[in-house]
Structure formats: C-alpha cells, structure tokens
C-alpha cells in the first residue's frame, strides 16, 4: 500500500462540533463530504427508521414498474392487530379487512409512521412480513449497506435487527437521489385517514431551516432517533442522530447539527476536472509512472474555522503492473477533516502505459527489489 501526501496540514486534531446524541452522522449531498461522525458504525436498533427501507422497497417497485400508486393492498387481521389502533404503536387507523390504495399507505408510512400500512405492504409484496424483511436485508446489502439486518417492516423491537447511523444517512441520500418524485411524501405536513388527522412526526419540518424529510424513531433500547434532510441556498445535507433522551432533545440536537452544517462550512475545489491528482509508479512499463485523475472536479466542504485540520492522501496498491489501460481504477483520494475521514474519491489512470523494453523491465525489477520492502 502506497501513501502519497498531496496536502500539507497541521497535525492538530479536534472535534469541531459536539452533540448529546450517542451516535450521529452528517454528509453534504453534492460532494459526499462527511461533515460530522460519531460512532458511525455502531450497530443499533432501527426503531421506526426501518420504515425508510420499507419505503425504499416500495419506491423501487414503483420505479421498475412492478407497482403503481393505484394498486390496492389488503389490511389483514395481522396488520390490524399488530399495527392498528389497538396495538399501541404508530398507526393510520386502517380498517381491518379493507383495501387501501398504495399511495395512501405511502402517506401513512412517510407522514405518521404507520405500522399497519407497513405490514399491509409487506404482506402484499412478499406474502408475509418475515419474507419481506429478508428482502429488505438483501436489498440493503445490494445497495452497499452491508451492516443492515431487518426482521420486520416496522422497526418494532426484534432480536438481530440492526442498522448504523452512517448507513441510515446513506439510505436517505439514496432515496432522495433515486426517487425525487416520491421523496416529496416525507414533507407532507399531515395525513388524514378514517376522519382522523395526524401531524407529521418530523419536528424539523416546523422549523425555518429548509427541512423536507425524513423520519423519526423511538424504542427503549435505542432512545430517540431521527434521519433528517435540509435544503438551503442550493445545498442539501442529510443527518442521522440516535440515542437521545427525549423528543425535545431530538428536535434540538438535530436542528442544531443541521444548522451548524449549513453555516460552518464553505465549498472548496481541490482539483479541477482533468487535473492530475497524483502520480502512480508503474512496474515494467514504457514509462515509470502514470498520472491519476478523478472523473470530474473534486470539491469538498471545509470548516470556516480550523481550516488547518484538512489533510489528504492518495492511496493505491502499487506499483501498477504494465500494461496499464487508460481509465483503469487505480486508487483513491482520501480527505480528512480533523479525525473524520470526510471524503473518498476514486482515481483512474489518465493514459495507457505499454510494456517496456527488456532493459526497462530489468530496471523496474531492480528498483522494486531495492525499495519494495519499504512499502
């Protein structure tokens, strides 16, 4: 593994922000910059944040043509008993043995976190909630969310059901990117069913910070949690916080973090489109090195204070072995803000490098023997 320093910075490391949340993670949607990270990979119960994965399954089925908003789903005795008014949990008050349009069930899930809507969708799409939960897990892993494991569609407590705040944040970003027409349901202020009106449970929507989604959750094991998103002045942030002690603390901590994320950073271009980021050594090639570039400009949001905490390295497995093809994946540009790895950008070879002459290959072999042990 070769590490090439590309920026010289101070060695000082300090946390730029603090929160009472036990776990928290925040990113900039455009650049992927990680603005804050606290216990990002700790396995926690998802509570109702699991419904984001249930909705992703529904949205994906709509996008691929397997479902449409007018499809009818049946409210079984199981959905009514375990997710309805008598269950003691979040519900849209669906009538047992009734059929409801998918769009209304989506509103129920997105706005009031309705368990009865989740169970009805799970049974309708997969035959049982158990089958649907297995599909949820498989879909999450296919999206690269490898730590997520689901046991039900609602997020109600279940042994072995776990997520991380990092992957919940990335799931929120994915939903916004992939389903812009459907993402709007998260911003609805209220939902009425069976003549019962309920307000959206997301406290951020009532604050003047540009919030338009996504979900809240609570269990005794995980505390109060939220996945939130805000858009303001052309910037969008996603954040997940978990482990808070009250509804009020959840509202305050999430508002504070997202507001800070919007105010405390400025966009900085590290490399222009087509600009060489680093040189990678080439073994046995017609030339001894090849330029590495990103596929476009590389930008990051840096803190307005403590700018000296920005550092970056290029990481690649080297030397590359000739022949080398142009556009071949060759490494990553990794950028830290303080102790947080804030951005990882894939790098590619900028040109092809053919095999060298016998003499050039011999020189490469000697150089590798001389310095290869140092890597």
Phi, psi and omega per residue, in radians:
X1 nan 2.233 -3.110
X2 -1.919 2.310 3.089
X3 -2.001 2.101 3.106
X4 -2.005 2.021 3.128
X5 -1.249 2.279 3.129
X6 -2.026 -0.220 3.057
X7 -2.342 2.403 3.089
X8 -1.750 2.158 -3.089
X9 -2.434 2.993 3.068
X10 -1.176 2.661 3.125
X11 -1.478 -0.002 -3.094
X12 -1.169 2.421 3.087
X13 -2.285 2.243 3.088
X14 -2.660 2.533 3.107
X15 -1.256 2.257 -3.058
X16 -1.480 -0.247 -3.037
X17 -2.643 2.641 3.090
X18 -2.276 2.620 -3.135
X19 -2.538 2.627 3.079
X20 -1.390 -0.135 3.050
X21 -1.123 2.470 3.102
X22 -1.251 -0.605 3.113
X23 -2.364 2.436 -3.125
X24 -2.744 2.634 -3.115
X25 -2.736 2.335 -3.124
X26 -2.470 2.394 -3.134
X27 -2.348 2.702 2.965
X28 -1.508 2.263 -3.016
X29 -1.196 -0.643 -3.055
X30 -1.253 -0.860 -3.009
X31 -1.731 -0.250 -3.061
X32 1.354 0.144 3.137
X33 -1.057 2.239 3.048
X34 -1.465 1.947 -3.068
X35 -1.536 -0.456 3.125
X36 -2.718 2.508 -3.132
X37 -2.630 2.180 3.087
X38 -2.484 1.994 -3.073
X39 0.884 0.913 -3.010
X40 -1.180 -0.469 -3.047
X41 -1.898 0.194 3.099
X42 -1.224 2.295 3.133
X43 -1.334 2.177 -3.101
X44 -2.357 2.726 3.022
X45 -1.162 2.460 -3.067
X46 -1.374 -0.367 -2.970
X47 0.896 -2.550 -3.079
X48 -1.238 -0.129 3.053
X49 -1.134 -0.284 3.033
X50 -1.057 -0.452 -3.127
X51 -1.117 -0.358 3.037
X52 -1.098 -0.647 3.103
X53 -1.266 -0.641 3.053
X54 -1.056 -0.783 3.125
X55 -1.181 -0.619 3.076
X56 -1.066 -0.706 3.104
X57 -1.065 -0.767 3.128
X58 -1.145 -0.826 -3.119
X59 -1.079 -0.699 3.132
X60 -1.119 -0.705 3.120
X61 -1.147 -0.626 3.084
X62 -1.191 -0.781 -3.109
X63 -1.098 -0.637 -3.112
X64 -1.541 0.010 3.045
X65 1.541 0.085 3.139
X66 -1.372 -0.421 3.098
X67 -2.349 2.781 2.956
X68 -2.388 2.882 -2.998
X69 -1.124 -0.351 -3.125
X70 -1.587 -0.063 3.096
X71 -1.034 2.508 -3.127
X72 -1.754 2.388 3.094
X73 -2.131 2.439 -3.042
X74 -1.538 2.377 3.065
X75 -1.618 1.750 -3.103
X76 -1.306 2.950 3.053
X77 -1.053 -0.670 3.129
X78 -1.107 -0.788 3.131
X79 -1.105 -0.700 -3.139
X80 -1.240 -0.741 -3.088
X81 -1.198 -0.758 -3.035
X82 -1.689 -0.155 3.141
X83 -2.330 -0.036 -3.075
X84 -1.583 -2.895 -3.022
X85 -1.025 -0.592 -3.093
X86 -1.420 -0.070 -3.064
X87 -1.451 -0.315 -3.131
X88 1.482 0.027 3.135
X89 -1.913 -2.959 3.126
X90 -1.193 2.357 -3.055
X91 -2.634 2.730 3.019
X92 -1.779 0.091 3.111
X93 1.108 0.723 3.076
X94 -1.215 2.463 3.124
X95 -1.366 2.377 3.119
X96 -1.063 2.450 3.119
X97 1.133 0.360 3.020
X98 -1.693 2.910 3.050
X99 -2.044 2.368 -3.025
X100 -2.276 2.433 3.094
X101 -1.064 2.525 -3.129
X102 -1.028 -0.681 -3.112
X103 -1.063 -0.654 3.115
X104 -1.214 -0.623 3.076
X105 -1.156 -0.665 3.073
X106 -1.069 -0.788 3.085
X107 -1.024 -0.749 3.124
X108 -1.055 -0.751 -3.138
X109 -1.224 -0.799 -3.021
X110 -1.303 -0.602 -3.009
X111 -1.646 -0.828 -3.031
X112 -2.056 0.195 3.029
X113 1.033 0.748 -2.978
X114 -1.234 2.066 3.103
X115 -1.216 -0.655 3.139
X116 -1.091 -0.650 3.100
X117 -1.146 -0.716 3.136
X118 -1.088 -0.802 -3.097
X119 -1.158 -0.702 3.117
X120 -1.074 -0.763 3.122
X121 -1.135 -0.759 -3.134
X122 -1.063 -0.800 -3.141
X123 -1.165 -0.676 -3.124
X124 -1.223 -0.566 -3.104
X125 -1.535 -0.535 -3.004
X126 -2.272 0.045 3.108
X127 1.563 -0.561 3.089
X128 -2.720 2.773 3.125
X129 -1.170 -0.581 3.109
X130 -1.085 -0.800 3.112
X131 -1.097 -0.713 -3.119
X132 -1.138 -0.699 3.121
X133 -1.090 -0.656 3.076
X134 -1.112 -0.703 3.089
X135 -1.167 -0.615 3.065
X136 -1.038 -0.807 3.141
X137 -1.095 -0.779 -3.139
X138 -1.111 -0.712 3.130
X139 -1.150 -0.741 3.111
X140 -1.040 -0.785 3.141
X141 -1.138 -0.635 3.096
X142 -1.127 -0.492 3.103
X143 -1.460 0.007 -3.126
X144 1.566 0.140 3.140
X145 -1.658 1.286 -2.871
X146 -1.333 -0.258 -3.122
X147 -1.547 -0.235 -3.058
X148 -1.301 2.306 3.023
X149 -2.370 2.233 -3.096
X150 -2.043 2.486 3.090
X151 -2.024 -0.236 3.078
X152 -2.713 3.056 -3.060
X153 -1.584 -0.171 -2.971
X154 -1.800 -0.438 -3.011
X155 1.558 0.040 3.055
X156 -1.036 2.588 -3.030
X157 -0.895 2.319 3.124
X158 -2.732 2.358 3.138
X159 -1.025 2.307 3.067
X160 1.492 -0.022 3.128
X161 -1.542 1.979 -3.013
X162 -2.489 2.685 3.049
X163 -2.535 3.132 2.992
X164 -2.267 2.734 3.132
X165 -1.182 -0.545 3.091
X166 -1.092 -0.862 -3.076
X167 -1.258 -0.533 3.033
X168 -1.122 -0.688 3.098
X169 -1.113 -0.779 3.125
X170 -1.150 -0.588 3.069
X171 -1.133 -0.761 3.085
X172 -1.041 -0.770 3.106
X173 -1.073 -0.737 3.117
X174 -1.061 -0.805 -3.128
X175 -1.061 -0.779 3.137
X176 -1.085 -0.726 -3.105
X177 -1.254 -0.751 -2.987
X178 -1.469 -0.468 -3.015
X179 -2.317 1.061 -3.071
X180 -1.055 -0.565 -3.131
X181 -1.267 -0.462 -3.100
X182 -1.680 -0.399 3.117
X183 -0.995 -0.490 -3.062
X184 -1.038 -0.394 -3.122
X185 -1.102 -0.482 -3.118
X186 -1.173 -0.360 -3.081
X187 -1.646 -0.061 -3.130
X188 -1.067 2.319 -3.044
X189 -1.278 -0.446 -3.117
X190 -2.774 3.035 -3.141
X191 -2.600 2.321 -3.137
X192 -2.047 2.257 3.044
X193 -2.554 2.439 -3.069
X194 0.915 0.688 3.112
X195 1.096 0.353 3.098
X196 -1.999 2.072 -3.131
X197 -1.743 2.288 3.100
X198 -2.198 2.463 3.109
X199 -1.397 2.653 3.039
X200 -1.031 2.372 -3.028
X201 -1.449 -0.082 -3.130
X202 -1.404 1.938 -3.077
X203 -1.193 -0.362 -3.101
X204 -1.176 -0.463 -3.068
X205 -1.144 -0.408 -3.119
X206 -1.569 -0.043 -3.133
X207 -1.735 2.618 -3.102
X208 -1.528 1.097 -3.124
X209 -2.197 0.155 3.127
X210 1.495 0.319 -3.102
X211 -1.280 2.454 3.074
X212 -2.483 0.372 3.116
X213 2.926 2.975 0.254
X214 -2.323 -1.201 -3.007
X215 -2.529 2.654 2.988
X216 -1.978 2.876 3.098
X217 -2.740 2.727 3.066
X218 -2.720 2.337 2.854
X219 -2.485 2.818 3.092
X220 -1.046 -0.610 -3.085
X221 -1.300 -0.628 -3.046
X222 -1.775 -0.250 -3.039
X223 1.311 -2.823 -3.119
X224 -1.521 2.351 -3.053
X225 -2.413 2.820 3.126
X226 -2.745 2.506 2.835
X227 -1.943 2.098 -3.093
X228 -2.206 2.694 3.067
X229 -2.436 2.466 3.069
X230 -2.308 2.605 3.067
X231 -2.299 2.216 -3.093
X232 -2.697 2.269 3.099
X233 0.924 0.695 3.077
X234 1.439 0.014 3.102
X235 -1.920 2.550 3.068
X236 -2.295 2.369 3.091
X237 -2.121 2.602 2.981
X238 -2.165 2.404 3.133
X239 -2.501 2.548 3.022
X240 -2.215 2.295 3.066
X241 -2.260 2.482 -3.131
X242 -2.506 2.817 3.050
X243 1.463 0.402 3.116
X244 -1.555 2.783 -2.919
X245 -1.575 -0.238 -3.093
X246 -2.748 2.882 3.063
X247 -1.053 -0.735 -3.128
X248 -1.144 -0.714 3.111
X249 -1.143 -0.679 3.093
X250 -1.045 -0.809 -3.133
X251 -1.080 -0.799 -3.080
X252 -1.210 -0.791 -3.089
X253 -1.172 -0.692 3.136
X254 -1.228 -0.706 3.079
X255 -1.073 -0.793 -3.108
X256 -1.069 -0.756 -3.108
X257 -1.179 -0.816 -3.115
X258 -1.178 -0.646 3.101
X259 -1.132 -0.759 3.078
X260 -1.076 -0.747 3.141
X261 -1.057 -0.609 3.118
X262 -1.299 -0.597 -2.989
X263 -1.649 -0.468 -2.886
X264 -1.708 0.084 -3.081
X265 -2.267 2.653 3.065
X266 -2.275 2.484 -3.123
X267 -1.276 2.354 3.132
X268 -2.362 2.271 3.101
X269 -1.536 2.106 3.122
X270 -1.472 -0.715 -3.131
X271 -2.494 2.398 3.087
X272 -1.328 2.862 3.097
X273 -1.063 2.247 3.141
X274 1.490 -0.121 -3.112
X275 -1.330 2.460 3.113
X276 -1.211 2.230 3.118
X277 -1.567 -0.696 -3.126
X278 -2.849 3.006 3.038
X279 -1.951 2.374 3.087
X280 -1.925 2.395 3.109
X281 -1.187 2.543 3.119
X282 -2.129 2.226 3.120
X283 -1.624 2.227 3.053
X284 1.252 0.432 -3.081
X285 -1.787 2.936 3.080
X286 -1.193 -0.298 2.985
X287 -2.409 2.738 -2.961
X288 -1.463 -0.182 -3.124
X289 -2.643 2.900 3.101
X290 -2.472 2.499 3.133
X291 -1.262 2.519 3.047
X292 -1.963 2.371 -3.117
X293 -2.384 2.729 2.972
X294 -1.472 2.962 -3.123
X295 -1.402 -0.141 3.118
X296 -2.825 -2.942 3.082
X297 -1.122 2.618 3.110
X298 -1.962 1.969 3.130
X299 -2.159 2.723 -3.140
X300 -2.591 2.660 3.040
X301 -1.645 2.144 -3.085
X302 -1.940 2.631 -3.135
X303 -1.165 2.461 3.122
X304 -1.176 -0.516 3.006
X305 -1.890 2.836 3.118
X306 0.997 0.667 3.127
X307 -1.068 -0.399 -3.112
X308 -1.245 -0.033 3.108
X309 -1.557 0.063 3.086
X310 -1.442 2.271 3.058
X311 -2.521 2.697 -3.099
X312 -2.554 2.603 3.056
X313 -2.460 2.614 2.969
X314 -1.728 2.251 -3.102
X315 -2.072 2.210 3.062
X316 -2.644 2.702 3.066
X317 -1.494 2.050 -3.020
X318 -2.517 2.998 0.039
X319 -1.308 2.774 3.002
X320 -1.200 2.547 -3.080
X321 -1.795 2.152 3.114
X322 -1.180 2.606 0.021
X323 -1.356 2.589 -3.138
X324 -2.002 2.266 -3.138
X325 -1.592 2.519 3.059
X326 -1.096 2.410 3.123
X327 1.429 0.184 -3.133
X328 -1.357 2.320 3.056
X329 -1.009 2.285 -3.020
X330 -2.378 -0.178 -3.116
X331 2.972 -2.902 -3.133
X332 -2.480 2.551 2.924
X333 -1.661 2.076 -3.128
X334 -1.945 2.252 -3.084
X335 -2.133 2.278 3.103
X336 -1.920 2.511 2.888
X337 -2.029 1.892 -2.993
X338 1.098 -2.244 3.137
X339 -1.578 -0.011 -3.068
X340 -1.662 2.157 2.986
X341 -1.255 1.835 -2.918
X342 -1.647 -0.378 -3.095
X343 -2.778 2.444 3.049
X344 -2.259 2.087 -3.089
X345 -2.058 2.124 3.104
X346 -1.094 2.501 3.110
X347 -2.081 2.603 -3.059
X348 -2.312 2.686 3.114
X349 -1.191 2.398 -3.049
X350 -1.485 -0.249 -3.127
X351 -2.742 2.929 3.069
X352 -1.489 2.560 3.062
X353 -2.259 2.026 -3.135
X354 -1.394 2.977 3.094
X355 -1.160 2.498 -3.120
X356 -1.454 3.131 3.061
X357 -1.234 2.986 3.107
X358 -0.998 -0.716 -3.136
X359 -1.122 -0.787 -3.133
X360 -1.109 -0.664 3.115
X361 -1.183 -0.637 3.121
X362 -1.160 -0.721 3.101
X363 -1.101 -0.733 3.103
X364 -1.056 -0.696 -3.138
X365 -1.126 -0.720 3.124
X366 -1.137 -0.765 3.126
X367 -1.089 -0.692 -3.131
X368 -1.157 -0.706 3.082
X369 -1.088 -0.634 -3.059
X370 -1.319 -0.676 -3.003
X371 -2.107 -0.170 -3.074
X372 -1.046 -0.571 -3.110
X373 -1.171 -0.316 -3.095
X374 -1.359 -0.286 -3.063
X375 -1.329 nan nan
